[in-house]
Amino acid sequence: MPTKEAEVLYPRTLAILEDLQKLEDDLAMVGQSVSGELIIGASTIPGAYILPSIASSFKSRYPGISFEIRIEDSARIIDSLLANELLIAFVGAKTVARKVKYEPFVEDELILVCAGDNPLPPKITPENLTELPFIFRESGSGTRKNIETFLAQKKIGVDELNIVAVLGSSTAVKEAVKADLGVSILSRYAVQDELAAGSVREVKIHGLTMGRMLYIATATKRTLPHHYQIFLNFIAKTTSG
């Protein structure tokens, strides 16, 4: 015979078990449909030149998804990730942070460019860089951090460059280069249309190839919502192909 306590406990236990089953069923339904808003942080190169086409392909497959891509320099994007304002980020350089996990995204190359009608020779030495009017990205930019690292390999410091302008985006730098304000080192992704049109020209640097990896950043101890994980899985398949 059940005790009085059991008579109270049994119906409530059944209700709890029914709720658990409903929760399991609801989660299964979520797994079958991908919808919701994806808020993504990105530095300039992935945010402006790579993610839009990936977002378009993902949206075609999952119409219930909407996107917000917040573009800042790499340092600010990682700060937003650490402040729990973002769940995923795409950046051009790693920032030292124990609570952030970096995964490879896509390969990129930094190249020296000048205006299409600039009389510079097609190839120069690293030392020639100090003689040229140079347009630089702002502090915190992943591209700038990468440039500083590559130049350091040739024992060239930023203070040795003839910096004529510091600008806050790759687009602004491109426009300044096209206007022949100076030369700059930019992502090949950022100038591929201008190279094809002839409005800017690539200048090789003897003995210096500036390949780099762009990264996906996530918080180490955070579980991503379902639609975010599906998006990352989609990116892995897309970029591996």
Summary of the structure (lengths in Angstrom):
residues: 241
radius of gyration: 24.7
end to end distance: 65.5
largest distance: 99.2
contacts: 718
relative contact order: 0.19
helix: 46%
strand: 28%
